[in-house]
């Protein structure tokens, strides 16, 4: 027999909403960082590398923004149904992208 869905504790709903907003802030910050790396440092040299890093950061930001709402919806659904929270895979993907960007930035610093 399936139990009726119930609303989770409002504190948990607000925590999930804060996490959703953190995703939005992170996505916007990554996109802004990508634009800054690609365009705001014209005299830094390594133009192609800067463009690649900038593009990677903008794409990462877009990916985070695209995943924010589906993640929030799946977390809320799991809480309503009394199920375990869905796995958090975005962290691993984002970590790899950011480490790659930092390695590229280190190369730019060494070349400059």
N, C-alpha and C positions, 0 to 999 in steps of 0.2 A: 504494500500500500504506500502511495506517495504522499508525503506530508505537504500541506499547503506551504507555499513560499511565505517567508516572513521578512519583515524589514530588519536589517541588522541594527545593532546599537548605533545611535546617531554619531557617537564618537568615532566608531570605525568607518562610517560613511564619510565623515569629515576628514579623517586621516587619508582615506583613499582619494578624496578630492584634492587634498594638499599634495599628494604624490602625483596626481594627474597634472596639477599646475607646475610642479617641479619638472616634469617631462617637458612641458611647454617652454619653460624658462631655459632649460638645457638645450632644447632644439634651436631656439632663437639665438642663444649664445654661441652655439657651434656655427650656425649660419653666419652670424656677424664676424666671428673669428676667421672664417674662411674668406669672406670678402676682404677683411683687413689684411690677411696674409697675402692674398693675390693682388690687391690693388693699392694698398696704402704704403707699401714699402718699395717704391720704384727704384731707389738707388741701392737696394740691398744686394743686387746681383742674383744669380741663379734663378732667372725669370721662369724658366720652364718648371723647375722644382717647386717654386712658390705657387705657380698656377696649379700644379698637381696637388699640393698640400691644401691649397684653398678649395679646390674642387672636392677633395675628399672630405674636408670639414663641412662644406655646404651640403653635400650629399648625406653625410652622417646626421647633420641637423635636420634635414628633411625626413630622414628615416625615423628619427626619434619623434618628430612631430606626427608622422603618419602612424606610429605605433601607440601614441599616447591614449587616444580614445578607445581603440579596441582593448588595450590592456586594462583601462579603467572599467570598461563594461564587463570584461571577463572576471575581474576581481569582485565587482559588485554582484554579479550573478552567482559566483561561488559563495559569497557571504550569505546571500539570500537563501541559497539552497543548502547551506550548512556543509558545503564541500571544502576540501583543501584548496588553498589558493593556487592558481596556475603557476607553472614554473616561470622563472624570470630569466629569459634567454637574451634579452636585449643587452644586459650588462656585459656579457662576454663579447658580443659583436662590437659594441661601442668601445670596450677596452682595447681590442685589437686595432680598431681604426685610430684611436687616439695615440696608442703607442707608435703606430706607423707614422702618424703626423709628427710626433715628437722626435722620432729618429730623423725624419726629413728636415725638421727645424734645426736639429743639432748639426746636420750637414751644412745647412745654410750658414749657421754661425761660424763653423770652421772655415768655410770658403770665403766668408766676408772679410 
